[in-house]
C-alpha cells in the first residue's frame, strides 16, 4: 500500500508541474492540451523516479561507508 501511495504521489507531483499545449503532429492531427499534459507527466514521473532511485543508492552508499 505504501509503495502504491508513494508512486501515486510522484505522479500527482509530476502532473501538477506539467502543462499542456496543443501540438500539431506529423500526420496532420493535433495532440490535445490534455494529452500533451499527460505525456509530459509521464516524462517527469520517469525523471523523478530516477532521481529518487539515485538518491537512495547514494545515501545507502554513504551509510555503508560510515558504518565501517
C-alpha positions, 0 to 999 in steps of 0.5 A, spaced: 500 500 500 505 504 501 509 503 495 502 504 491 501 511 495 508 513 494 508 512 486 501 515 486 504 521 489 510 522 484 505 522 479 500 527 482 507 531 483 509 530 476 502 532 473 501 538 477 508 541 474 506 539 467 502 543 462 499 542 456 499 545 449 496 543 443 501 540 438 500 539 431 503 532 429 506 529 423 500 526 420 496 532 420 492 531 427 493 535 433 495 532 440 490 535 445 492 540 451 490 534 455 494 529 452 500 533 451 499 534 459 499 527 460 505 525 456 509 530 459 507 527 466 509 521 464 516 524 462 517 527 469 514 521 473 520 517 469 525 523 471 523 523 478 523 516 479 530 516 477 532 521 481 529 518 487 532 511 485 539 515 485 538 518 491 537 512 495 543 508 492 547 514 494 545 515 501 545 507 502 552 508 499 554 513 504 551 509 510 555 503 508 561 507 508 560 510 515 558 504 518 565 501 517 
